[in-house]
Amino acid sequence: MSDPAEPANPYRVVYSQRVRIEFRELHGRAEARGLGHQVLEAARQIDARLRIYPQFGQPLRDLAMVGETVWVAIVEPLVVQYVIDDDKHVVFIVAPFKVLPHLGL
């Protein structure tokens, strides 16, 4: 029997190599300021939400490919931009995570 909290057809979340590298650097800066856990937990929450319901953010613009839209979402202290491909059930994170300005990371 499947877990009722798990969606029947979750989205796959794909991170570019640039996003992975820059996240490690961001996490290092956050750790140095005592915010490493906060940044890591926000990233985990973003990943989990994108797998279940990526439309939790706000749409920014449609792309040339039909069915693909750029979205933005915030899970404090992180801001993420991503592309949803509904036809393929995939979310692409191609731009590095940003930190809300008041943290100055």
C-alpha positions as CSV (number, residue, x, y, z in Angstrom):
1,M,0.0,0.0,0.0
2,S,1.3,3.5,-0.9
3,D,1.8,6.3,1.6
4,P,-1.3,8.6,1.3
5,A,1.0,11.7,1.7
6,E,3.0,10.7,-1.4
7,P,1.4,11.9,-4.7
8,A,0.6,9.2,-7.3
9,N,2.8,10.8,-9.9
10,P,5.4,13.2,-8.4
11,Y,7.3,15.6,-10.4
12,R,11.0,15.0,-11.0
13,V,13.2,17.9,-10.0
14,V,16.3,18.5,-12.0
15,Y,19.1,20.8,-10.8
16,S,21.7,22.2,-13.2
17,Q,25.4,21.7,-12.3
18,R,25.7,25.4,-11.9
19,V,22.9,25.4,-9.3
20,R,24.5,22.6,-7.4
21,I,27.9,24.3,-7.2
22,E,26.5,27.7,-6.3
23,F,24.3,26.2,-3.6
24,R,27.3,24.6,-1.9
25,E,29.0,28.0,-1.9
26,L,25.8,29.7,-0.6
27,H,25.5,27.1,2.1
28,G,29.2,27.6,3.1
29,R,28.6,31.4,3.5
30,A,25.4,30.7,5.5
31,E,27.3,28.3,7.8
32,A,29.9,31.0,8.5
33,R,27.1,33.3,9.7
34,G,25.3,30.6,11.7
35,L,22.5,30.2,9.1
36,G,23.5,27.0,7.5
37,H,20.7,24.9,9.0
38,Q,18.1,27.5,7.9
39,V,19.3,27.5,4.3
40,L,19.5,23.7,4.1
41,E,16.0,23.3,5.6
42,A,14.6,25.8,3.2
43,A,16.2,24.0,0.2
44,R,14.7,20.7,1.5
45,Q,11.3,22.2,1.7
46,I,11.5,23.7,-1.7
47,D,12.6,20.4,-3.2
48,A,9.7,18.5,-1.4
49,R,7.1,21.1,-2.5
50,L,8.3,21.1,-6.1
51,R,7.9,17.3,-6.3
52,I,4.4,17.4,-5.0
53,Y,2.9,20.7,-6.2
54,P,5.4,22.9,-8.1
55,Q,2.7,25.5,-8.8
56,F,3.0,26.7,-5.1
57,G,5.0,29.7,-6.4
58,Q,4.0,32.5,-8.8
59,P,4.2,32.3,-12.6
60,L,6.6,34.9,-14.1
61,R,6.4,34.2,-17.8
62,D,5.6,31.5,-20.4
63,L,8.5,30.2,-22.5
64,A,8.6,29.6,-26.2
65,M,8.1,25.9,-25.6
66,V,4.3,25.2,-25.2
67,G,3.5,24.1,-21.7
68,E,6.7,25.5,-20.1
69,T,6.5,28.4,-17.6
70,V,9.0,30.1,-15.4
71,W,7.9,30.4,-11.8
72,V,9.3,32.0,-8.6
73,A,8.8,30.8,-5.1
74,I,10.1,31.7,-1.6
75,V,10.7,29.5,1.3
76,E,12.5,31.9,3.7
77,P,15.4,32.6,3.4
78,L,15.6,31.3,-0.1
79,V,14.1,32.4,-3.4
80,V,14.1,30.0,-6.3
81,Q,13.2,30.4,-10.0
82,Y,12.2,27.2,-11.9
83,V,10.6,26.0,-15.0
84,I,7.7,23.6,-15.0
85,D,7.3,21.2,-17.9
86,D,3.8,19.8,-17.1
87,D,3.7,17.5,-20.1
88,K,6.9,15.6,-18.9
89,H,6.1,16.2,-15.1
90,V,9.6,17.7,-14.6
91,V,10.7,20.8,-12.8
92,F,14.0,22.4,-13.9
93,I,16.0,24.6,-11.5
94,V,18.4,26.3,-13.8
95,A,19.2,29.6,-11.9
96,P,21.0,29.6,-8.6
97,F,19.0,30.0,-5.4
98,K,18.9,33.6,-4.1
99,V,18.8,34.7,-0.5
100,L,16.3,37.3,0.7
101,P,18.2,40.6,0.8
102,H,17.9,41.3,4.5
103,L,20.3,38.4,5.2
104,G,23.1,39.8,3.1
105,L,24.7,36.5,2.1
